[in-house]
Amino acid sequence: MLALGGYGLRAQALSLLAPPSAADGTDQTTSFPSSQWAEKLGALGDLVARISPPPENVELLVNNMSSLSADKIAAIDEWLRTNLASRRFRFGEAEAVNTHLKVTLSEGTQGYLIVAQIRRGKDLQVAIFPVGRPEAAEKPVGGVRLEDQLIWEQPGKVLDFALPELGAPPTLIVLEVGRIAFYVRSQQQWQLNGSVTIPPMRPWLRVPRGYLDLSRGLAETTAILSGVDCKGDFGHPETIQCDFVSQQDAPWALEEEWKLKNLASAGDAALISLTCHGRSIALATGSGDWTETDFVQGYEVGTLKGQQAMASGEPLELKGPVTALWPAEASGRARAVVENLQTGSYEAHLVTATCSQ
């Protein structure tokens, strides 16, 4: 976790720590996360005032990369504007903007992070304010609901997996470093039914990636690795041929391009075949490193150009870092590979997303 240093932040006066109330006396605190947020946001106001002494014209942009609900984000945005206005900062004035304040809300295993970028002229300062995770009773409800199903686990590294619909018996394909393994379900257990060795066209990367593309059906499946494509009828593994390829259009490169436009601070992201309330649904992991537990969060993708995705529903907590996340063939599903930090094994999870009413 990043920590803020060198700013000597102090708490704002009590009158500024309280969440703002409407002029007509209506209580506006029901959607505000907690008093701890007010303290951290007040400290952010202190910092902005020191960097850009008021009166100043401020442009404020709040981005949400966390699991906070839309009403809490709106309350945070309103609180910040009220707090800054009380310090004689101005918004939406005709004169040129003096200070640009971009606030990004994200989260990790220990709680939330307020990441503030304050730009005044050519000077840019970045500050990070940690906020503890709220109690379970305060977690958002509704939104995208996620369910988890453990499909497979093994000691060796798993790059991707697939559950093609072949009828009986059920079939599982597991993509590993240097091998494609085929399993069939028998007596409530997966049993190895064959494998294909993937010859390295060049030394394997230290952190290899892989993807099973079944978009054209099992007969035209492609296993894509770092520098190698294996194509053929995956219902008949003896037909599979592997060749060296350029990775300019690798799926993880396309995934990264989409993520940067919609979920810039997330780890991996996958746009799945599901819409809720007219919005496309994406799933994304946290942005921690591979020594921490992880989660999968549902997001509603905005319909306007340039609009960031909004976290929706509660995150799905997992027992290790998610090393791969891809949309599955079935509607509303994604494939997730997790390195279990407790057992050291790699797990294949099927994550199902549904729309809460």
Summary of the structure (lengths in Angstrom):
residues: 357
radius of gyration: 23.8
end to end distance: 35.2
largest distance: 74.4
contacts: 1087
relative contact order: 0.13
helix: 17%
strand: 41%
